[in-house]
Amino acid sequence: MVSRQDPSDPTGVNDGRKRNTEPGGKTSAIRARKADAAISMRLSGATWTEIAQVCGYPTPRAALTATERALVKRLDEEDKAKMRQLAGARLERLLRGIWNKAIDPTDPEHLAAVQRAREVIDRHAKLFGLDAPTEIVVHNPTKTELESWVLRVMAAGTPRVEEEDIFDAEVVDEEPLRALGQV
C-alpha cells in the first residue's frame, strides 16, 4: 500500500483508506487535538519544524496552515483581546530587560539597547493600534457661514462709536501754507 502526503488528512498522510470526515466525527476530533497541540507548542516557543515532527504534520508549512485554520475557527474578539494582552505583556517584559542599558548613556551597549528598545516600543504601538492614522476632517464653509464669521470678527475688532465725530472748520487757502512748506 502506497502512502502520500495529504494536508487535508488529519494524520498528514493518505494511505488510501476512507476516513470519517463528518463534522464531529473521529477525523474532526483528531484534527482538533493536533491543532490544540500545535497551538500550545507554538505559544511555548516551538518552531514549525518541531511542531510538524511532534504532531505528525508532513511539513512545517502544513503545521502552520493547520494551526492558522484552527485559530481562525476558535478565536472570537474576546480571545483576540486576550492574545493581544499576552503579546503586550511579553513585549513589556522584553523592554524591561533592556531598559536600564537604553537609558544609561555611560553603558557600552547603550546605542544598541536604545535601538532594540525603540523596536520593542514600535511593535507595542502597532499591537495596540497606537500608530493608526488620524482622521482629518476638512470643513468647507458656506457663504452664509463666512459672512457670519466676518461680521463676528468685525464686531469684535472695531471699537464702538459713542458719538459721531463732527468737525466744524473753515477751508483755508493753501497758498500761505505752501510758502511756509507745510503743505
One Martini backbone bead per residue (centre of mass of N, CA, C, O) as a GRO file, in nm:
protein
  183
    1MET     BB    1   0.097   0.037   0.023
    2VAL     BB    2   0.050   0.376  -0.061
    3SER     BB    3   0.181   0.682   0.053
    4ARG     BB    4   0.062   1.023   0.092
    5GLN     BB    5   0.053   1.345   0.103
    6ASP     BB    6  -0.214   1.509   0.321
    7PRO     BB    7  -0.331   1.798   0.461
    8SER     BB    8  -0.642   1.704   0.495
    9ASP     BB    9  -0.531   1.498   0.671
   10PRO     BB   10  -0.487   1.436   1.008
   11THR     BB   11  -0.203   1.277   0.956
   12GLY     BB   12  -0.079   1.382   0.657
   13VAL     BB   13  -0.168   1.096   0.542
   14ASN     BB   14  -0.253   0.896   0.255
   15ASP     BB   15  -0.345   0.537   0.241
   16GLY     BB   16  -0.653   0.500   0.105
   17ARG     BB   17  -0.836   0.532   0.333
   18LYS     BB   18  -1.131   0.569   0.477
   19ARG     BB   19  -1.275   0.849   0.643
   20ASN     BB   20  -1.416   1.026   0.900
   21THR     BB   21  -1.534   1.365   0.793
   22GLU     BB   22  -1.735   1.446   0.983
   23PRO     BB   23  -1.870   1.648   1.186
   24GLY     BB   24  -1.761   1.516   1.493
   25GLY     BB   25  -1.577   1.314   1.418
   26LYS     BB   26  -1.282   1.151   1.434
   27THR     BB   27  -1.124   1.346   1.250
   28SER     BB   28  -1.198   1.608   1.395
   29ALA     BB   29  -1.072   1.529   1.668
   30ILE     BB   30  -0.785   1.493   1.567
   31ARG     BB   31  -0.744   1.775   1.453
   32ALA     BB   32  -0.799   1.926   1.715
   33ARG     BB   33  -0.568   1.801   1.882
   34LYS     BB   34  -0.338   1.887   1.695
   35ALA     BB   35  -0.397   2.189   1.705
   36ASP     BB   36  -0.367   2.224   2.008
   37ALA     BB   37  -0.076   2.128   2.019
   38ALA     BB   38   0.039   2.337   1.821
   39ILE     BB   39  -0.042   2.588   1.978
   40SER     BB   40   0.108   2.524   2.239
   41MET     BB   41   0.389   2.502   2.115
   42ARG     BB   42   0.401   2.786   1.989
   43LEU     BB   43   0.359   2.946   2.258
   44SER     BB   44   0.634   2.800   2.377
   45GLY     BB   45   0.847   2.824   2.103
   46ALA     BB   46   0.809   2.647   1.872
   47THR     BB   47   0.871   2.524   1.579
   48TRP     BB   48   0.741   2.411   1.286
   49THR     BB   49   0.919   2.162   1.270
   50GLU     BB   50   0.861   2.051   1.553
   51ILE     BB   51   0.556   2.034   1.521
   52ALA     BB   52   0.551   1.839   1.281
   53GLN     BB   53   0.697   1.604   1.424
   54VAL     BB   54   0.514   1.569   1.680
   55CYS     BB   55   0.214   1.588   1.527
   56GLY     BB   56   0.235   1.473   1.211
   57TYR     BB   57   0.323   1.663   1.003
   58PRO     BB   58   0.468   1.672   0.690
   59THR     BB   59   0.506   1.992   0.732
   60PRO     BB   60   0.557   2.303   0.843
   61ARG     BB   61   0.334   2.428   0.665
   62ALA     BB   62   0.106   2.243   0.764
   63ALA     BB   63   0.118   2.335   1.056
   64LEU     BB   64   0.056   2.629   1.005
   65THR     BB   65  -0.215   2.597   0.858
   66ALA     BB   66  -0.365   2.438   1.080
   67THR     BB   67  -0.332   2.651   1.302
   68GLU     BB   68  -0.471   2.887   1.161
   69ARG     BB   69  -0.743   2.748   1.116
   70ALA     BB   70  -0.801   2.698   1.417
   71LEU     BB   71  -0.791   2.994   1.511
   72VAL     BB   72  -1.018   3.107   1.334
   73LYS     BB   73  -1.243   2.924   1.459
   74ARG     BB   74  -1.189   3.006   1.780
   75LEU     BB   75  -1.169   3.310   1.751
   76ASP     BB   76  -1.257   3.588   1.919
   77GLU     BB   77  -1.250   3.900   2.038
   78GLU     BB   78  -1.169   3.815   2.326
   79ASP     BB   79  -0.926   3.641   2.242
   80LYS     BB   80  -0.771   3.865   2.097
   81ALA     BB   81  -0.738   4.041   2.347
   82LYS     BB   82  -0.578   3.835   2.511
   83MET     BB   83  -0.344   3.805   2.309
   84ARG     BB   84  -0.264   4.100   2.312
   85GLN     BB   85  -0.196   4.108   2.613
   86LEU     BB   86   0.022   3.892   2.604
   87ALA     BB   87   0.205   4.034   2.400
   88GLY     BB   88   0.238   4.292   2.567
   89ALA     BB   89   0.375   4.157   2.811
   90ARG     BB   90   0.618   4.051   2.655
   91LEU     BB   91   0.723   4.325   2.558
   92GLU     BB   92   0.761   4.447   2.840
   93ARG     BB   93   0.971   4.240   2.931
   94LEU     BB   94   1.180   4.307   2.717
   95LEU     BB   95   1.209   4.607   2.791
   96ARG     BB   96   1.308   4.566   3.083
   97GLY     BB   97   1.580   4.418   2.997
   98ILE     BB   98   1.689   4.701   2.829
   99TRP     BB   99   1.639   4.975   2.976
  100ASN     BB  100   1.895   5.041   3.145
  101LYS     BB  101   2.082   5.063   2.894
  102ALA     BB  102   1.910   5.278   2.732
  103ILE     BB  103   1.935   5.511   2.981
  104ASP     BB  104   2.258   5.463   2.982
  105PRO     BB  105   2.519   5.650   2.843
  106THR     BB  106   2.768   5.475   2.981
  107ASP     BB  107   2.697   5.236   2.837
  108PRO     BB  108   2.835   5.032   2.592
  109GLU     BB  109   2.520   4.933   2.496
  110HIS     BB  110   2.332   5.178   2.447
  111LEU     BB  111   2.265   5.199   2.137
  112ALA     BB  112   2.157   4.913   2.105
  113ALA     BB  113   1.936   4.938   2.323
  114VAL     BB  114   1.782   5.168   2.194
  115GLN     BB  115   1.707   5.021   1.937
  116ARG     BB  116   1.554   4.787   2.072
  117ALA     BB  117   1.350   4.960   2.227
  118ARG     BB  118   1.223   5.090   1.978
  119GLU     BB  119   1.121   4.826   1.855
  120VAL     BB  120   0.937   4.742   2.089
  121ILE     BB  121   0.765   4.998   2.097
  122ASP     BB  122   0.665   4.978   1.806
  123ARG     BB  123   0.525   4.702   1.840
  124HIS     BB  124   0.332   4.792   2.062
  125ALA     BB  125   0.187   5.009   1.897
  126LYS     BB  126   0.082   4.816   1.679
  127LEU     BB  127  -0.077   4.618   1.857
  128PHE     BB  128  -0.269   4.877   1.974
  129GLY     BB  129  -0.298   5.112   1.747
  130LEU     BB  130  -0.123   5.388   1.800
  131ASP     BB  131  -0.031   5.431   1.473
  132ALA     BB  132  -0.279   5.524   1.363
  133PRO     BB  133  -0.444   5.703   1.167
  134THR     BB  134  -0.570   6.023   1.140
  135GLU     BB  135  -0.859   6.188   1.119
  136ILE     BB  136  -0.939   6.435   0.871
  137VAL     BB  137  -1.148   6.722   0.871
  138VAL     BB  138  -1.280   6.908   0.606
  139HIS     BB  139  -1.410   7.234   0.602
  140ASN     BB  140  -1.664   7.388   0.392
  141PRO     BB  141  -1.778   7.684   0.390
  142THR     BB  142  -2.028   7.885   0.358
  143LYS     BB  143  -2.130   8.191   0.283
  144THR     BB  144  -2.288   8.238   0.546
  145GLU     BB  145  -2.060   8.157   0.739
  146LEU     BB  146  -1.857   8.370   0.645
  147GLU     BB  147  -2.027   8.621   0.703
  148SER     BB  148  -2.064   8.567   1.003
  149TRP     BB  149  -1.763   8.570   1.074
  150VAL     BB  150  -1.699   8.858   0.977
  151LEU     BB  151  -1.896   9.000   1.170
  152ARG     BB  152  -1.763   8.901   1.434
  153VAL     BB  153  -1.483   9.023   1.381
  154MET     BB  154  -1.570   9.314   1.340
  155ALA     BB  155  -1.710   9.348   1.617
  156ALA     BB  156  -1.447   9.282   1.787
  157GLY     BB  157  -1.240   9.498   1.627
  158THR     BB  158  -1.449   9.732   1.654
  159PRO     BB  159  -1.512  10.018   1.783
  160ARG     BB  160  -1.726  10.196   1.949
  161VAL     BB  161  -1.948  10.457   1.874
  162GLU     BB  162  -2.081  10.707   2.052
  163GLU     BB  163  -2.007  10.950   1.860
  164GLU     BB  164  -1.998  11.159   1.626
  165ASP     BB  165  -1.749  11.304   1.435
  166ILE     BB  166  -1.747  11.664   1.435
  167PHE     BB  167  -1.624  11.914   1.223
  168ASP     BB  168  -1.563  12.259   1.260
  169ALA     BB  169  -1.461  12.427   0.957
  170GLU     BB  170  -1.233  12.596   0.755
  171VAL     BB  171  -1.123  12.688   0.453
  172VAL     BB  172  -0.796  12.715   0.355
  173ASP     BB  173  -0.562  12.870   0.207
  174GLU     BB  174  -0.276  12.716   0.058
  175GLU     BB  175  -0.056  12.932  -0.010
  176PRO     BB  176   0.070  13.005   0.269
  177LEU     BB  177   0.149  12.703   0.336
  178ARG     BB  178   0.348  12.664   0.103
  179ALA     BB  179   0.548  12.884   0.182
  180LEU     BB  180   0.611  12.729   0.463
  181GLY     BB  181   0.602  12.398   0.403
  182GLN     BB  182   0.314  12.247   0.501
  183VAL     BB  183   0.217  12.115   0.197
   0.00000   0.00000   0.00000
